[in-house]
Amino acid sequence: MASNQASLNQAKFVLPSDDLDQQTTLEIEKKDFDYSKRSQWLRAAILGANDGLVSTASLMMGVGAVRQDIKAMILSGFAGLVAGACSMAIGEFVSVYSQLDIEVAQMKRDKESGNERGIEEEDDEEKESLPNPLQAAAASALAFSVGAMVPLLAASFIREYKVRLGVMFLAVTLTLMVFGWLGAVLGRAPVLRSSLRVLLGGWLAMAITFGLTKLIGSSGL
């Protein structure tokens, strides 16, 4: 009886070899995953959204420092959204296209120097890994637009000047914290430090824009 009970207890803790192999593979993949591979697209997305948020909010704050009517703030924010999205798209397209030219030229030099791999599958993999300028441009423009919509929506339906500025500031603050948290989580970076860095940078940009515009506007220039 004792031997039978011992064998039963051992059987309860025995896992199939397939399950053990699968669990080991998952653990290896988690340990070996290189989070730096996310850095390029993550940087572009976070930079575009944060730029759209901060630049549009700062522009609207600057206009609001000298003009209290809602129409002036909304028009300035919309102009900043369109101009910034176009600028981000063109800049990203030119930058990524330059990177593409460099990588294609390097591939040609490798083949001409006799360092050919001679396998079509590897050539196809290299072509698939090349950066896509149009995709990068579209992603940057979209990210910028998403960020710029936050201050625009926050200020669009509030007539009272001081309340409008306060609501827009709170909306931008909350979104900056979310962007900092999201970038830290996706990149496995310290959350608090990343959120504070993004938040303080946005506050500084809005404060400088508002203060300088207020100073120039009150000087009668």
C-alpha positions, 0 to 999 in steps of 0.5 A: 500500500505504501509503495502504491501511494508513493507512486500515485503521489509521484504521478501527480507531479509529473508533467508531460515532456511536451508541456515542459518543453513548451514552458521552457521555450516560453521562459527562454523567449521572455528572457531573450526578448530584446526590448531594444527592437521596439525602440525605433517605432516606439520612439517615433510614436511617442515622439510624434504624439508628445510633440503634437500634444505639447506644441499644439497646447503651447501654441494655444496657450500662447495665443490665449495669453493675448487673445481670450476669445475661443475662436482664436485659440481653436484656429491656432490649434487647428493650424498647428495640428495641420502644419505639425502633422505635415512637417512630421510626415515630411521629416520622417519620410526624408529621414527614413528614405536616407536610411533606406538608401544607406542600407540598400547601398551597403547590401550592394557593396556586400554582394559586389565584394564577393560576400554574397549569401547566395540564398534567395530566402535570405535576400527576401528577409533582408528586403523585408527588414528594410525601413518603409519611408511611407509607413514611417511618415504616415505613422508620424503624422497620425501620432502627431494628430492624435496628440494635437487633438487633446488640447483642441477637444479640451478647449473647443466647448468652453467659453469661459477663458480661465476655465478653458485654460484650466481644463486644457492644462489638466487634459494635457497634464493627464495625457503627458502622464499617460504617454510617459507611462505607456512609453515606460511600460512598452520599453520596460523602463522606470515608470515614475522617472519616465512619466515625470520627465515627459510631464516636466518637459511639457509643463516647461514648454507651455510655461515658456510659450505662455510667459514670453507671449504674454510679455511681448503682448503686454509690451505693445509690440 
